[in-house]
């Protein structure tokens, strides 16, 4: 079974969309093997988003990710990395088609509700980062 890391961002919790998004994951027959709510400090956010640290929108991302708790999950299933990425939709909310999580619920690019690993290799790195 393939594993991936999924994080529901602070706006998902604030807007009461946790159940809806988890339901979508479960309806695809993926298994949540671990889940926890946690608050992120600046250090772990900088580590997790180091690939965009030089971008002008990084400060907004940092502020968003430290603005409230997140829900971190390890999800298992066949081709789960690609499937979750497809379910999420593109990062830019205006590019996300209806039927995707971001297409249905996001209302700006910084607060795009959900993070999912982009490869099996990065999934393991992210799982180890958040589930030590």
N, C-alpha and C positions, 0 to 999 in steps of 0.2 A: 504494500500500500504506500502511495505517495503521501507526503505531509506538506502542509504549507502553514505559514503564519498569517493571521488576519488580525487587524486591530480596528476596532470601532472607535472613532475619534470623539473628542469631547462634545461636538455639536450633535452627534448621534444620540448621546445620552441626554443632553439638554432638550432636544426636540422629541424625545420619547419614541425613537425609531429602533431601539435595540431589538425588541421582540420581532418586529417586521423583518429586519435584516437577518437575524438568526433563523427565523422561520424559512426564509428563502434558501438559506444554506442547507437546512435540514430537509427541505422538500426536494432538494437535488440528491438526497440520499448520502450526503457527506456526514461524517461522524466528528463531533466535537470531542476531542480526547483530553483537552485541558482548557480551562478558561479562568481568567481572573480579572478583577477590576483593580486598577492601580493608577496612581498619579505619577506623571513623568516629570523628572527634573531636567534642567537645561542640559546637563552633561549627556544623558542618554538620548535626548532628542538630537543633540549635535552629532553624536555617534551614528544614530540611525539615519539621519538625513545628511550625512557628510557629502554625499554626491551632489547636493544642491546648495551647499554652504556658501558658494560664491555667487549665487543668483540673487537678484534684487528682491525677490519675494521670500527669501529665507527667513527674515525677521518676522514676517507675518506668520509663516509656518511655525516657527519657534513659539511665538506668542500664543497661537491657537493650540498647539499641542500641550502647552503647560497651563492652559486656562481652566482645566477641569479633568476629572478622571477619564481614562480610556478603558476599553475592555480588550484584553489580549487573548487570542485563542490559537490553539493548534488544531488544525482540521485535517482529517485523513480521508482519502478516497482515490478512485482511479482518475488519473490526469487532473488532480485537484488544483494544481497551481494554475494551469491554463483555464480551467473551468471557472475558478473564482475570479480570475482576471476578466474573463468575459462577462461574468455576472456583475462585476463592479462597473464596467464601462470606462471610457477614457478619463484621465485625470481632469482635463478641462471640461467642466460640467456642460458647457454649451455644445460640445462635440459628442456627448454621451447620448446614445439613442434611448427612446422610451423603452421600457422593459428592463433596463439596467438599473442598478441601485442608484448610481449618480444621475442617470437620465430621469429617473422618477422622483428623486428626493433632494439632490444637491441644488443649491442656489447661488454658489460662487465656487471658484476654483480652489481657494485656500481651504475652505470648509467643505471638503468633498466627501465627508462621512466615513470613509473606509480606506484602509491600507491592506494590500495583499502582496505577498512576495511575488517577484517577477521571474523567479527560477527556482528549481529544486535546491540548487546550491545556496542561493540567498535565503531560502526558507530555513535551511538548517542554521545558518548564521543568525538569522533573526530570532528563531526559536531559542537558540542558546543565549542570545542577548536578553530576552525578556522572561525566559523560564530557566534561570540558572539553577 
